[in-house]
Each structure stands twice: as C-alpha cells, then as structure tokens.
Amino acid sequence: MKKSILSITMAALLALGVVSCREEKSETEKAADEVEETMEEGAEEVEDAAEDTGEAMEDAAEETGEAMEEGAEEVEEEMEGEK
C-alpha cells in the first residue's frame, strides 16, 4: 500500500514538473521570438537606411555631373566669345 501511494505521488510530482517546465519553455520561446522580431525589424531599418543613402549619393553624383557640364559649357562659351 505504501509503495503504491509513493508511486502515485512520484508520478504526480513528475507530471507537475513536466507541465511547469513546458510553461517556462513557452515563456523562453516567447522571449526568443520577440528578440528575433526586434532584430529583423532592426535589419530592415538598416537596409532601408542604406538604400536611402545610396539613392542620395546617386542624386548628389548626378547633380555634380550636371553642374560640371554646365560649368564646362560656360567656359566654352566664354572662350568662343573671346575669339
């Protein structure tokens, strides 16, 4: 009789231990998911910033090229006017 009560008690404690571990694992998984989501959002923001920077650099290069062409045309016009 004592062995059966002891066996039942041990089985109940083991079952409670497994259930409580699952809850902790669930909390850990939730935290890991939140970290992963935050990292993904951060990576997306970095990618967006890099794209914006690249576009700004392309625009600046284009504007510089146009300004240089205009300057060259003005110099050519002045040179032709002096002749």
MDTraj code that builds the backbone (N, CA, C; nanometers):
import mdtraj as md
import numpy as np

residues = "MET LYS LYS SER ILE LEU SER ILE THR MET ALA ALA LEU LEU ALA LEU GLY VAL VAL SER CYS ARG GLU GLU LYS SER GLU THR GLU LYS ALA ALA ASP GLU VAL GLU GLU THR MET GLU GLU GLY ALA GLU GLU VAL GLU ASP ALA ALA GLU ASP THR GLY GLU ALA MET GLU ASP ALA ALA GLU GLU THR GLY GLU ALA MET GLU GLU GLY ALA GLU GLU VAL GLU GLU GLU MET GLU GLY GLU LYS".split()
xyz = np.array([
    [0.0823, -0.1180, 0.0000],
    [0.0000, 0.0000, 0.0000],
    [0.0874, 0.1252, 0.0000],
    [0.1926, 0.1251, 0.0834],
    [0.2800, 0.2405, 0.0904],
    [0.3533, 0.2610, -0.0421],
    [0.3912, 0.1501, -0.1047],
    [0.4622, 0.1608, -0.2318],
    [0.3715, 0.2186, -0.3401],
    [0.2468, 0.1805, -0.3419],
    [0.1559, 0.2328, -0.4440],
    [0.1285, 0.3817, -0.4215],
    [0.1122, 0.4234, -0.2960],
    [0.0923, 0.5662, -0.2659],
    [0.2180, 0.6437, -0.3032],
    [0.3339, 0.5887, -0.2703],
    [0.4596, 0.6539, -0.3050],
    [0.4755, 0.6626, -0.4576],
    [0.4400, 0.5576, -0.5281],
    [0.4493, 0.5573, -0.6741],
    [0.3545, 0.6597, -0.7352],
    [0.2326, 0.6678, -0.6850],
    [0.1348, 0.7643, -0.7352],
    [0.1837, 0.9069, -0.7086],
    [0.2375, 0.9295, -0.5893],
    [0.2887, 1.0622, -0.5534],
    [0.4049, 1.1009, -0.6443],
    [0.4939, 1.0078, -0.6687],
    [0.6085, 1.0361, -0.7556],
    [0.5619, 1.0664, -0.8979],
    [0.4642, 0.9917, -0.9460],
    [0.4112, 1.0151, -1.0807],
    [0.3453, 1.1522, -1.0889],
    [0.2725, 1.1909, -0.9853],
    [0.2071, 1.3218, -0.9831],
    [0.3110, 1.4334, -0.9813],
    [0.4150, 1.4192, -0.9030],
    [0.5207, 1.5203, -0.8971],
    [0.5935, 1.5303, -1.0306],
    [0.6173, 1.4171, -1.0922],
    [0.6826, 1.4170, -1.2231],
    [0.5945, 1.4875, -1.3268],
    [0.4660, 1.4603, -1.3241],
    [0.3726, 1.5242, -1.4179],
    [0.3693, 1.6752, -1.3947],
    [0.3667, 1.7182, -1.2705],
    [0.3673, 1.8610, -1.2405],
    [0.4981, 1.9261, -1.2865],
    [0.6055, 1.8547, -1.2691],
    [0.7350, 1.9078, -1.3123],
    [0.7412, 1.9265, -1.4629],
    [0.6871, 1.8336, -1.5363],
    [0.6868, 1.8417, -1.6820],
    [0.5980, 1.9571, -1.7277],
    [0.4831, 1.9726, -1.6650],
    [0.3913, 2.0802, -1.7020],
    [0.4539, 2.2160, -1.6719],
    [0.5172, 2.2307, -1.5570],
    [0.5766, 2.3593, -1.5222],
    [0.6960, 2.3906, -1.6118],
    [0.7690, 2.2906, -1.6551],
    [0.8812, 2.3128, -1.7467],
    [0.8309, 2.3584, -1.8831],
    [0.7197, 2.3080, -1.9259],
    [0.6632, 2.3493, -2.0542],
    [0.6254, 2.4972, -2.0497],
    [0.5687, 2.5423, -1.9391],
    [0.5327, 2.6828, -1.9268],
    [0.6571, 2.7702, -1.9326],
    [0.7638, 2.7300, -1.8655],
    [0.8870, 2.8067, -1.8675],
    [0.9454, 2.8071, -2.0085],
    [0.9392, 2.6945, -2.0747],
    [0.9899, 2.6866, -2.2110],
    [0.9070, 2.7773, -2.3007],
    [0.7789, 2.7812, -2.2758],
    [0.6915, 2.8659, -2.3542],
    [0.7297, 3.0127, -2.3354],
    [0.7570, 3.0533, -2.2138],
    [0.7999, 3.1909, -2.1860],
    [0.9339, 3.2192, -2.2537],
    [1.0225, 3.1224, -2.2506],
    [1.1526, 3.1385, -2.3151],
    [1.1361, 3.1513, -2.4653],
    [1.0491, 3.0697, -2.5211],
    [1.0236, 3.0775, -2.6643],
    [0.9636, 3.2121, -2.7026],
    [0.8736, 3.2633, -2.6189],
    [0.8143, 3.3946, -2.6452],
    [0.9220, 3.5025, -2.6452],
    [1.0097, 3.4970, -2.5473],
    [1.1175, 3.5954, -2.5394],
    [1.2093, 3.5846, -2.6601],
    [1.2404, 3.4626, -2.7007],
    [1.3261, 3.4424, -2.8181],
    [1.2583, 3.4956, -2.9441],
    [1.1292, 3.4746, -2.9561],
    [1.0551, 3.5256, -3.0715],
    [1.0563, 3.6781, -3.0739],
    [1.0405, 3.7401, -2.9578],
    [1.0428, 3.8858, -2.9504],
    [1.1807, 3.9402, -2.9902],
    [1.2854, 3.8734, -2.9435],
    [1.4210, 3.9163, -2.9793],
    [1.4424, 3.9015, -3.1292],
    [1.3997, 3.7901, -3.1836],
    [1.4158, 3.7666, -3.3271],
    [1.3400, 3.8720, -3.4081],
    [1.2181, 3.9022, -3.3664],
    [1.1379, 4.0024, -3.4372],
    [1.2034, 4.1401, -3.4294],
    [1.2552, 4.1751, -3.3134],
    [1.3223, 4.3033, -3.2976],
    [1.4462, 4.3108, -3.3859],
    [1.5216, 4.2024, -3.3927],
    [1.6412, 4.2002, -3.4766],
    [1.6046, 4.2121, -3.6240],
    [1.4974, 4.1456, -3.6660],
    [1.4541, 4.1540, -3.8050],
    [1.4114, 4.2964, -3.8398],
    [1.3381, 4.3606, -3.7483],
    [1.2961, 4.4987, -3.7712],
    [1.4178, 4.5903, -3.7812],
    [1.5149, 4.5682, -3.6933],
    [1.6371, 4.6484, -3.6980],
    [1.7123, 4.6290, -3.8282],
    [1.7191, 4.5048, -3.8747],
    [1.7876, 4.4766, -4.0012],
    [1.7166, 4.5444, -4.1178],
    [1.5831, 4.5431, -4.1157],
    [1.5067, 4.6092, -4.2212],
    [1.5319, 4.7594, -4.2202],
    [1.5388, 4.8183, -4.1008],
    [1.5646, 4.9614, -4.0906],
    [1.7038, 4.9954, -4.1429],
    [1.8011, 4.9101, -4.1138],
    [1.9368, 4.9334, -4.1635],
    [1.9388, 4.9230, -4.3165],
    [1.8688, 4.8242, -4.3713],
    [1.8622, 4.8099, -4.5166],
    [1.7971, 4.9324, -4.5801],
    [1.6879, 4.9796, -4.5192],
    [1.6201, 5.0977, -4.5726],
    [1.7120, 5.2194, -4.5679],
    [1.7832, 5.2356, -4.4575],
    [1.8751, 5.3484, -4.4448],
    [1.9871, 5.3390, -4.5478],
    [2.0365, 5.2192, -4.5721],
    [2.1424, 5.2008, -4.6713],
    [2.0916, 5.2342, -4.8112],
    [1.9698, 5.1925, -4.8421],
    [1.9118, 5.2251, -4.9723],
    [1.8936, 5.3754, -4.9877],
    [1.8440, 5.4404, -4.8820],
    [1.8261, 5.5855, -4.8867],
    [1.9595, 5.6564, -4.9064],
    [2.0618, 5.6082, -4.8378],
    [2.1945, 5.6683, -4.8510],
    [2.2477, 5.6493, -4.9924],
    [2.2301, 5.5314, -5.0479],
    [2.2744, 5.5042, -5.1846],
    [2.2036, 5.5941, -5.2845],
    [2.0734, 5.6100, -5.2676],
    [1.9978, 5.6971, -5.3577],
    [2.0437, 5.8418, -5.3454],
    [2.0696, 5.8860, -5.2222],
    [2.1159, 6.0231, -5.2008],
    [2.2523, 6.0442, -5.2666],
    [2.3382, 5.9436, -5.2573],
    [2.4705, 5.9544, -5.3197],
    [2.4580, 5.9595, -5.4716],
    [2.3702, 5.8783, -5.5278],
    [2.3491, 5.8798, -5.6723],
    [2.2962, 6.0154, -5.7179],
    [2.2006, 6.0700, -5.6420],
    [2.1457, 6.2014, -5.6761],
    [2.2536, 6.3085, -5.6689],
    [2.3359, 6.3036, -5.5640],
    [2.4423, 6.4024, -5.5489],
    [2.5434, 6.3904, -5.6621],
    [2.5766, 6.2692, -5.7009],
    [2.6713, 6.2487, -5.8104],
    [2.6132, 6.3015, -5.9418],
    [2.4858, 6.2775, -5.9623],
    [2.4207, 6.3259, -6.0836],
    [2.4188, 6.4789, -6.0874],
    [2.3853, 6.5399, -5.9748],
    [2.3836, 6.6860, -5.9675],
    [2.5230, 6.7440, -5.9880],
    [2.6239, 6.6788, -5.9328],
    [2.7611, 6.7254, -5.9501],
    [2.8018, 6.7163, -6.0965],
    [2.7665, 6.6076, -6.1612],
    [2.7966, 6.5895, -6.3030],
    [2.7294, 6.6966, -6.3873],
    [2.6039, 6.7245, -6.3561],
    [2.5315, 6.8282, -6.4303],
    [2.5958, 6.9651, -6.4092],
    [2.6349, 6.9941, -6.2857],
    [2.6988, 7.1225, -6.2565],
    [2.8318, 7.1345, -6.3305],
    [2.9055, 7.0234, -6.3377],
    [3.0331, 7.0261, -6.4093],
    [3.0104, 7.0489, -6.5588],
    [2.9082, 6.9848, -6.6150],
    [2.8776, 7.0040, -6.7568],
    [2.8387, 7.1488, -6.7846],
    [2.7565, 7.2062, -6.6969],
    [2.7156, 7.3454, -6.7135],
    [2.8365, 7.4378, -6.7042],
    [2.9245, 7.4103, -6.6093],
    [3.0458, 7.4907, -6.5944],
    [3.1338, 7.4816, -6.7172],
    [3.1457, 7.3619, -6.7723],
    [3.2279, 7.3424, -6.8915],
    [3.1678, 7.4166, -7.0102],
    [3.0352, 7.4112, -7.0216],
    [2.9683, 7.4825, -7.1302],
    [2.9899, 7.6331, -7.1177],
    [2.9832, 7.6854, -6.9942],
    [3.0046, 7.8277, -6.9722],
    [3.1477, 7.8673, -7.0107],
    [3.2435, 7.7844, -6.9754],
    [3.3838, 7.8136, -7.0091],
    [3.4009, 7.8121, -7.1609],
    [3.3387, 7.7135, -7.2266],
    [3.3486, 7.7055, -7.3725],
    [3.2876, 7.8309, -7.4378],
    [3.1741, 7.8740, -7.3849],
    [3.1074, 7.9927, -7.4383],
    [3.1953, 8.1174, -7.4201],
    [3.2573, 8.1273, -7.3038],
    [3.3465, 8.2407, -7.2767],
    [3.4671, 8.2367, -7.3680],
    [3.5192, 8.1176, -7.3912],
    [3.6364, 8.1038, -7.4776],
    [3.5999, 8.1411, -7.6230],
    [3.4818, 8.1004, -7.6664],
    [3.4385, 8.1340, -7.8010],
    [3.4093, 8.2838, -7.8140],
    [3.3581, 8.3421, -7.7049],
    [3.3290, 8.4844, -7.7056],
    [3.4550, 8.5684, -7.7105],
    [3.5667, 8.5220, -7.6572],
    [3.6927, 8.5947, -7.6549],
    [3.7607, 8.5897, -7.7900],
    [3.7281, 8.4967, -7.8730],
    [3.7951, 8.4812, -8.0029],
    [3.7498, 8.5805, -8.0998],
])
top = md.Topology()
chain = top.add_chain()
for i, resn in enumerate(residues, 1):
    res = top.add_residue(resn, chain, resSeq=i)
    for name in ("N", "CA", "C"):
        top.add_atom(name, md.element.get_by_symbol(name[0]), res)
traj = md.Trajectory(xyz[None], top)
